[in-house]
Amino acid sequence: MLGKALIYSYFALPIILTVVFMVWQLIRVRGKTRWPISDKLLRPPGESCRRKLEQFDERWILHFLGVLLVWFICLLILVKVQQAVAPN
């Protein structure tokens, strides 16, 4: 019975020491770590880029609809000219 307890302690001691060492390292590293920004930010990073992309998306749709409208008008004019030239 005592032999089993000794065998288990031989396996448990390195594991316990490893966990204690890892926790100690974590506490030591976190104590030295300094956050890059300590103040509260007014805008998140990339906010101006997001706004520019949003404006581009809005303008892109308008430009696409404008080109589509011009194409449709040209198509209607072509159909009217064809009907005027060759009614049958």
C-alpha positions in Angstrom: 0.0 0.0 0.0 2.8 2.4 0.9 4.6 1.4 -2.3 1.7 2.5 -4.4 1.5 5.8 -2.7 5.3 6.4 -3.3 4.9 5.5 -7.0 2.0 7.9 -7.4 3.9 10.7 -5.6 6.8 10.1 -8.0 4.4 10.8 -10.9 2.5 13.6 -9.2 5.4 15.6 -8.0 6.8 16.6 -11.4 3.3 17.4 -12.7 2.6 19.6 -9.7 6.0 21.3 -10.0 5.4 21.9 -13.7 2.0 23.5 -13.1 3.4 25.7 -10.3 6.3 26.8 -12.6 3.9 27.6 -15.5 1.6 29.7 -13.2 4.6 31.5 -11.9 5.9 32.3 -15.4 2.5 33.5 -16.4 2.2 35.8 -13.5 5.8 37.1 -14.1 5.2 37.8 -17.8 1.8 39.4 -17.3 3.4 41.7 -14.7 5.9 42.9 -17.2 3.5 43.2 -20.1 2.3 46.7 -20.9 -0.8 47.3 -23.0 -0.1 49.4 -26.1 -3.1 51.7 -25.5 -4.1 52.7 -22.0 -6.7 55.3 -22.9 -10.2 54.7 -24.2 -10.3 55.0 -28.0 -12.7 57.4 -29.6 -13.0 55.2 -32.7 -11.9 51.6 -33.3 -8.9 50.9 -35.5 -9.9 51.0 -39.2 -12.9 53.2 -38.7 -12.0 55.7 -41.5 -11.2 52.8 -43.9 -14.6 51.3 -43.1 -16.3 54.7 -43.8 -14.5 55.1 -47.1 -15.5 51.6 -48.2 -19.1 52.3 -47.2 -19.1 55.5 -49.4 -17.5 53.6 -52.3 -20.2 50.9 -52.1 -23.0 53.6 -52.2 -21.4 55.4 -55.1 -20.7 52.1 -57.0 -24.4 51.2 -56.9 -25.4 54.6 -58.2 -22.8 54.4 -61.0 -23.9 50.9 -62.0 -27.6 52.0 -62.1 -26.6 55.0 -64.2 -24.8 52.9 -66.8 -27.7 50.5 -66.8 -30.2 53.3 -67.3 -28.1 54.8 -70.2 -27.9 51.3 -71.8 -31.6 50.8 -71.5 -32.4 54.2 -73.1 -30.0 53.5 -76.0 -31.8 50.2 -76.5 -35.2 51.8 -76.6 -33.9 54.4 -79.1 -32.5 51.7 -81.3 -35.9 49.8 -81.2 -37.8 53.0 -82.1 -35.4 53.7 -85.0 -35.7 50.2 -86.3 -39.5 50.4 -86.1 -39.4 53.7 -88.0 -37.1 52.4 -90.7 -38.7 49.0 -91.2 -42.3 49.0 -89.9 -43.0 45.4 -91.0 
